[in-house]
Amino acid sequence: MNDKGGRKKMGVTKPIRPTKIEFDNETEFQRFINYASDKKKNEKLNKIRDKFKQHKPAKKGK
């Protein structure tokens, strides 16, 4: 989404809808909480995000 000057145009943002989750038992609930709050996983995702931020796209030929 670039105009002729090379500036990026902003897209339209969509609202985030809340998600409702129901668990059959306490064990499923606890497993989900452990999954969602796993620090090791978050550290790996943060490293990936940092690499994407540092990535420079290849220059396009003329």
ABEGO torsion letter per residue (X at the ends): XBBAAGBBBBBBBBBBBBBBBBBABAAAAAAAAAAAABAAAAAAAAAAAAAAAABBBBBBBX
